[in-house]
Amino acid sequence: MVNLTYKVVEHDGGWAYKVGDVFSETFRTHDDAHAAAEIAAREQKSPGEAEAIEYQDASGKWRVEDAKGDDRPLTDVSDP
């Protein structure tokens, strides 16, 4: 199973969370960024309906695949 870590970091004159190399929007305070990371991590684990998803892979190619609604990753928040 995939494990995603939402890391709270300083970013663009404020605070953000990031997963891998992707940053969230910038928040004014550390507490706001931490709260947003907690919400995002919790929502990422929520089951949903099976549906087709479309995304662009690392090489720039667009892909379509079926996503099972109950195949959710483990998540956590890292805040040094």
Helices and strands as residue ranges (DSSP letters): E 3-11, E 14-19, E 22-23, H 30-44, E 51-56, E 62-67, E 74-78
